[in-house]
């Protein structure tokens, strides 16, 4: 089996998480600048077998899509065009950042560590991928 990669997409940075090859365990991978994401993924796909990419879709509390959704769909379209073998899926990411903050607090992260947005983005990507896989 191949890995599944999850992305918490943001305008400035993206958190990335990935499963093990058996698609059982989800681990945080990295936070990268959004402008560097295509190049990072290209290199990652050359090193690891990935069959699917799951991208978080943010919505407002009323269910309407946020301003990021058109950017996410454009990114997904370009990603699919460059990697036609990949399955691209979307997952509701509501409250993933809130859950990530709670995990960091309960996990004993210091205040300074909790303020590090790169950690938050990676944990949010883990939550998105776990939801998709129905682990949570």
KAMO-V532804 format. One record per backbone hydrogen bond with DSSP energy under -0.5 kcal/mol. CO is the residue of the C=O (numbers start at 1). NH is the residue of the N-H. E is the energy in kcal/mol with one decimal. If there is no record, write none. Layout:
co=CO nh=NH e=E
co=CO nh=NH e=E
This chain:
co=3 nh=51 e=-2.6
co=3 nh=52 e=-1.0
co=4 nh=19 e=-2.2
co=5 nh=54 e=-3.3
co=6 nh=17 e=-2.4
co=7 nh=9 e=-0.9
co=7 nh=56 e=-2.6
co=8 nh=15 e=-1.9
co=12 nh=34 e=-2.5
co=14 nh=32 e=-2.3
co=15 nh=8 e=-2.8
co=16 nh=29 e=-3.2
co=16 nh=30 e=-1.3
co=17 nh=6 e=-3.1
co=18 nh=27 e=-2.8
co=20 nh=23 e=-2.2
co=25 nh=20 e=-1.5
co=27 nh=18 e=-2.6
co=30 nh=16 e=-2.6
co=32 nh=14 e=-2.9
co=33 nh=36 e=-1.2
co=33 nh=37 e=-0.7
co=34 nh=37 e=-0.9
co=36 nh=40 e=-2.5
co=37 nh=41 e=-2.9
co=38 nh=42 e=-2.2
co=39 nh=43 e=-2.0
co=40 nh=44 e=-2.5
co=41 nh=45 e=-3.1
co=42 nh=46 e=-1.2
co=43 nh=47 e=-1.2
co=44 nh=47 e=-0.5
co=44 nh=48 e=-2.8
co=48 nh=50 e=-0.7
co=49 nh=3 e=-2.8
co=51 nh=87 e=-2.1
co=52 nh=5 e=-2.6
co=53 nh=55 e=-0.5
co=53 nh=89 e=-2.9
co=54 nh=7 e=-2.7
co=55 nh=91 e=-2.0
co=56 nh=58 e=-0.6
co=57 nh=93 e=-1.9
co=58 nh=66 e=-1.7
co=60 nh=63 e=-2.3
co=64 nh=60 e=-3.6
co=66 nh=69 e=-1.3
co=68 nh=72 e=-2.5
co=69 nh=73 e=-2.6
co=70 nh=74 e=-2.1
co=71 nh=75 e=-2.4
co=72 nh=76 e=-2.8
co=73 nh=77 e=-2.2
co=74 nh=78 e=-2.2
co=75 nh=79 e=-2.7
co=76 nh=80 e=-2.4
co=77 nh=81 e=-2.1
co=78 nh=82 e=-2.1
co=79 nh=83 e=-1.4
co=83 nh=86 e=-2.1
co=86 nh=88 e=-0.5
co=87 nh=53 e=-2.7
co=87 nh=89 e=-0.5
co=89 nh=55 e=-2.6
co=91 nh=57 e=-3.1
co=93 nh=96 e=-2.2
co=95 nh=99 e=-2.6
co=96 nh=100 e=-2.4
co=97 nh=101 e=-2.2
co=98 nh=102 e=-2.0
co=99 nh=103 e=-2.5
co=100 nh=104 e=-2.3
co=101 nh=105 e=-2.2
co=102 nh=106 e=-2.9
co=103 nh=107 e=-2.0
co=104 nh=109 e=-2.3
co=105 nh=108 e=-1.2
co=110 nh=114 e=-2.6
co=111 nh=115 e=-1.3
co=113 nh=116 e=-1.1
co=115 nh=117 e=-1.0
co=116 nh=119 e=-0.8
co=116 nh=120 e=-1.5
co=117 nh=121 e=-2.6
co=118 nh=122 e=-1.8
co=119 nh=123 e=-2.4
co=120 nh=124 e=-2.5
co=121 nh=125 e=-2.0
co=122 nh=126 e=-1.9
co=123 nh=127 e=-2.3
co=124 nh=128 e=-2.4
co=125 nh=129 e=-2.3
co=126 nh=130 e=-2.7
co=127 nh=131 e=-2.6
co=128 nh=132 e=-2.1
co=129 nh=133 e=-2.2
co=130 nh=135 e=-3.1
co=130 nh=136 e=-0.8
co=131 nh=134 e=-1.2
